[in-house]
Every structure is written in C-alpha cells, then in structure tokens.
Amino acid sequence: GADTGQVALNNILKATDNMNMLMADLIDISRIESGQFQMDKQPFNFNALLTDVVALQNVSAQKKGIYLQQCEYPQEVTVVADRFRISQVINNLMGNAIKFSPQGGRIEARFYVQDGWLTFKLTDNGPGVLHSEKDKIFQKFHQSDMDRTAKKQGWGLGLSIAQEIVQAHGGEIGVESAGLG
C-alpha cells in the first residue's frame, strides 16, 4: 500500500541526511588537516542561539521521552564567534547526550559568563564515561564501546571537530564524569 512507500521514502531521506552529515564531517576534518578551517567571527546573541538549538534538539529528545531543559541566563549575552560553528558544537553535544541518555532521562543546558569568557555546560544522566576514555573521546575516529553497541552511524568525528572549533576560538572543551554508571 501507500504506507510502505512512505516508510521507504522516509528511510531513504534519513539515510541521505545521514550521508550528508558524514560527508560534512569528512570535509571539516580535511579542512582542519589542511589548515583551511576558518572561523567567521561575528557578534551574536548567545541566548538566542541556545534557544534555537534546544528547540531543534527537543524534537529527538521528546521522541525518546527525554526532558531537555534550558536554564535561562538573566542577561542577554553577546559573543564574538562563528555562530554556525558554535551551534554545530552545541548540536553535537546535545545530540550525543540524547543518544546515550536513558528513556525518561534529563539533560540540562546552562551557561554563565566569567572574566569575559562564556562557559557552556551540558549535564545528562547518561551512562557516564570510563576514566580511561575521558581523554580519548575527543580524538578522531574514536568510538566508545557504547557507540558501537548503539549502532551509531558515524565516523566518531563529531567531538574531535567540536574540539577543533572550540580551540579555534581560543577556548577549551572537556568532559567530567564520575565514571561508568
């Protein structure tokens, strides 16, 4: 019937989206390695950016029954950065948090400003990270055993690209975890 055609089409569209994301990651990595990875730094409102990303990610969060909460910051904050690249980083972090959080899980996005720097923090109650993996997860092509069992279709490039973007802005990115569980 018409339904199977629709399902097939949706699967093709999903696969195409996935391919496009994989290609984009590979292009980013090749740009990074050839020194062509340029940041277009312009002033923009960070609060608005975060609201946009949360709205986008909330679609997949709700499908999994995950509560994604944005903690409001009292002031409007303008940052000078590459808006597209910063949203890429936050989308990546939230996407990972949603992917690995259990059903009914909670994810909190918050940020604060101190000494002219903005700190963005994403907290989730996912499975945690092995201490031995903490330094590895930002490496190229690294996928944890969690990733492999989740049958994630990816190169394991997302976090290493995120790290490159943050470092290109003079910032740093890291993970805190009490360990697995």
N, C-alpha and C positions, 0 to 999 in steps of 0.2 A: 504493500500500500504506500500511500504518500508519506506516512510516518517514517518508514525505513529510509526513504530517500532523504528526509530531513535530518535524521540521525547521521547518515553517511556524510551529508554536506557539513553538518556541524563538526564531525570528526575531522574532515578534510581541512576546514577552516582552523580548527585547533592545531592540527599538525603544521599547517602553513605558518600560523602565528609563532609556533614553537621554533620552526626552522628559521624564521626571520629573527627571532631573539638570539638563536645560536649564532647566526651569521653576524649579527650586530656585535655580539661578544667577541667573535674572532677578529672582526675588523678593528674593534677597540684594542685588543691585545696586539695586533700587528702595528697599529699606530703608536702604542706605548713603546714597543720594542724598537721602532724606527725613529723615535723621538718626535713623532708628528702629533702627539697627543696634546692639543692646545685647549686651554680653558678660556672661555669668553666671559670675563668677569664684569658684571654689571650690578648696580644696586637693585635689590628687590625685597619685597616683604616676605620674611621667612614664615610668619604665622599663616599667611595665605597659602604659601607653598605646601606647608604641612597639612592644612585643611584639605587641599586638593588631593594630595597623596593618600590621606586617610580615607577620603570619600571613595577613591578608586579601589583601594585595597579592601575596603569594607565589604565589597561585593563578594570576594572569595572568602573573607572571614565569616560572613553570615552563612554562606553555604555550608561551612564546616561547624557552624554553631559556636564560633569563637567571638568573644567580646573584645572588640578593638576600641580602646579608649584614648582620646586625645586630651591631655591635661593642658588646659588653657594657660597661656602666659599672660600676665596682666598688661604688659605694654606691647605696642606694635614694634617689631624689631626689623630694621633694615640691615641686610648683609650685602657685602660686595663679593659676589661669587658667580660661578656659572650655574644659572638656575636649572637648566636642563640636566647637567651632570649631577648636581646635588639631589635633584629629585630622583635621578637614576639610583643613587646610593641608597636613599631612604626607601624607595620602592623595593630594592633588592633586599634590604634588611627586613622590611615588613613581610615581603613575600616568603622569605626563609622562616620567619617566626610563625607565620600562618601555616606553612607547610609542615612544620615539625611540632606545633602545639597540639595537644590532645583535644578532642571534641569537648566543647564547654570550657575551653581554655581562656585565659585572659592575656591580652597584650596591651601594654601601656606605652604611649609615645609622649615624651615630655622634652622640654629644652629649657636651658637657662643661660644667662649671659653673665660673664665674669671677666674683668680685666680686658675688655674689648674682644673676647672670644666667645663664640656660641658653642655650647655643648648640647648635643642631641643624644637622648638616651632612649633606648627601646628595651622594655623589660617584658619577658614572657615566662610562662611556666611550662615550657617545653622540656625535652628530656635532659637538657644540660649538655655540657661539653667535657669530654675527658681532659684532664690536665695535660696529658701528653699531646693532645690535639690543638690546644689553645694557640700555639704559635703557627701551626700548620694550616689552619683554616683559611688564612689569607694568601696561601701560596697558590700559584697557578695550577690548574687541573687537579687540585686536591679535593677529593670527596671522602667524607667520613663514611664509616660503615652504615651510619644512619641514612645517609644519602642513598647509598647503594640499595639498601633494603626498601627504601621508599620509592624505588624505581624512578628516581628523578631524571627527567630528560634534560641533561645539561652537561656542560664541559667542566663544571667546577671552576668557572672563571669569574662568576659574579662578584665574589668577595675580593678577589685579587684586583679586579677592575675598580671596585669600590675603594679599595685601599689606595690605588694609584690616584684616583680622583681626589680623595681627601688629602693625600700628600702633596698633590699639585697645588693645593690651596694652602699649603703650609700647616696643615692640621694633622691630627693622628686619629687612628681608628683602632679599637681593640674590643676584647670580649672579657666579661667577668662571669665565672660560673663556679658554683660550689662543687662541680664535678658531675658525673653522670647521675641522673635521678634527682 
